[in-house]
Amino acid sequence: MKNIARIAVSILVCTLFATPIHAQLAKSGKSAESLVPQGWEQATATGDINKDGFADLLLEATPNDSTKMEVRDDGYVYNYNQPILAIYWGSADGTFTLWKQYPTLLPHREDEFTSYDRSYTITDKGILRISIDPFSSAGSWENGNTTFVYRYQNGDLYLIGEDQESTIRNTGETCVVSKNYLTNKQQTVKGRIDSDKTRETWKSLPRRPLQRLGEHAME
């Protein structure tokens, strides 16, 4: 009976997620819904990234290719499709026009044990923050997330900072590492979840050219 139910759910998934495999994001539109093929999951953030006075759109769009989905016995659907990250510039008439897209940049579920929460914010100063929060259901005592900080300059988005937070579940130890690639300084703050006491240290980072969005791994 379980196998029959699983087959039935699989057929339903294939029926619901019938968008053509080669569907693409639209080059322009006035809303996220108008840019994303029907049935794709989406997440957005808006703000003036390039400082031209118009709100821009960051779009995460996850395809629904059913060949990259797996149905669990209880009906839960694992989506292994690679999410696409795209940046659209805003304009005076409200139209968003595609500037760049990154089809393989974002980490995503590749097995049933590790998933990723991704979130995005754009500050009033146009700073873009991309947070990656992995969750492992097996094999790890550590929880943590990394936030990558970007600024638009010289015609592109450059990584200017990185914040890493981690907690060891079995010991309660916490650690926050903040890297500033403009000042080449790193701050580390260690503590415990059951105490307000922390220990702060600083060190210098090697000088290096700033990396563009897409030039480094998001781990």
N, C-alpha and C positions, 0 to 999 in steps of 0.2 A: 504493500500500500504506500509505503514511504517513497519508493521509486516512482510509482505512478503519480503521486502528488508532486514530486520533484520535476518530472517531465512536464506536467501540466503547467507548473509555475514557469519553467524554462520557455515553453511555448508562449505563455503570456508575456514574458519579458521580451522575446523576439518580436511579438506583435506590437507591443507598446513602443519599443525603441526601434522604429523602422526608418530613422533618418539615414539617407545614403551615406556610406562609409566615407566618401570623399567630399562631404559637405564642408564648407569653409565659412569663416567669419566674413561678414560683409565689410566692404571697404569704408562705408560711411552710413550714418543713420542718426536718428534723433533720440534714440533710447537704447539701452542694453538689449531689450527684447527684440528690437529691429536688427540687431547685429549678429545675434546668435541663432544658429539653426534650431528648429523646433525640437524639443525634447532634450536638449543639452542642459546640464546643470550650469549655473553661473553665480559668480560673486563679483561685487563691484566696489569701487571707491571713487569719489570725485574730489577735485580740488585743482587749483591752478598750478600745475607742475612747472610749466615753461614760462610762467610769470608774464603772460601776454594780456592778462585781464579777463580771460575766459576760463570757465571751469572745464578741466580735462577729465577723461574717464579712464580708469584702470579696470580692465575686464579679465576675469578668470573664467574660462569656458571649458567644460569637460564634455567631450563627445560621448555618445551613447551607442557605440558600436557593440552590438550584442555578442560578437565573437570574443570580446574582451571583458565579458561579464560572466560571473559564476553564481549560481543559485544554491544556497545552503538548504539543508533538509527542512529547516523551519521557515523557508521562504525568504530569508534575508539575502539581498543581492550584493555581491562584491563587485565593485566597478574598478577594473584595472586600466581603464582608458587614461592616457596621458593628458592632463589638463594643459590648456594653452593660456599663456599670459599675453595680453595685448594692451598697448597704450594708444588711446585715441585723443587727438587734440580737439579742443572745443573751439567754437566760433561764435560770432555775434548772433547768427540766426538759430543757434541751438544745435547745429549739426556737428556730430563727432566724426572726425576723419582719421583713419588708421595711420599711425606713425610707424610703429614697429610691433612685431609679434615674436614671441619666444616659444616655439612649439615643443621644446624638450627640456626646458629649464627647471620646472617645478618638480620637486619630489612628490611621489604619489604611491598609492597602494600597489604593491607588486606581489603580495602573498596575503594569506588570511590572517597573519599574525601582527603585521605592522601597518598602521594607518597614519595619515598626516592631516592635521588641521592647519589650514592656511588662512591668514587674515591680513588685511591691508588698511592702512590709513594714510591720508595726505594732510599735512598740517597747514595752518594758515600761511606759513612761509614757503609752501610748496615742497616740503621735505616728504619724501615717500618712504614709508616703513612697511617692510614685508616680513611677517612673522611666520615661522615654520615650527609647528609643535607636533613632533612624532609621538605616537603611542604604541608600545609593544605589549601584547598580551602574554608574551612568554619570553623567557631568557634574559630579562634585564631588571635590575633593581633601581635603575636611574630614570627619573622623569626630567625632561628639560625642554627648552625651546630656544630658538635663535631668532633675533630680529635684525634684519639687514636694513641699513639706513642709506638712502640715495638722495643726491641733489642734482638737479638739471643745470649743467654748465657746459660751455664750449660745444653746444650742439648735441649733448648726449647725457644720459643718466649715469652718474659715477657713485661708486660705493665709498661713502665717507665715514661710516661707522658700523659697528657690529656689537650687539649685546647678547650674551649667552647666559641663560639661567638654568641651573640644575639642582635637583634634590635627590638624595639617596634615600630610598624609601625605608630600608631596613636599619639605617643608622640615624636618619634625621638630619644629616649634614646638608648644608646649602652652599651654593657658590654662584656669584654673579660676576661675570667678566665683561667689562665694557672697553671696546677698542675704538680709539679715535684716529682715523687715518689722515686727518688734517694736521693734528698736532703730533702724531706718532707716539701717543701715550696709551698705556693700558692700565686700567684700574681693576683690581680683584678684591671682592668682598666675600669673606667666608663666615659662616655662622651655623646655627642649628634652628630647626623649626620650633623647638621648645625653649628658646632663649632669645632675648633681645640683644645679647652681646654679639658683636661682629669684629672681625679683624680685617683691616684694609691695607693693601699693599699696592705699589705703583711700579711700573717699569717702562722703559723705552722700547718702542717697536722699530724694527729695521725700516729705513726709508725705502719707499717703492712708489712707482707711478700708480695713480688711482685706477682701479679697475672699472670698466663699464658694466652695466647690468647685462648679464648674459655671458660675461667672461670668466665667471667663477662658479664653483659648485655651491649649491644651497644645502649644506649639511649641518 
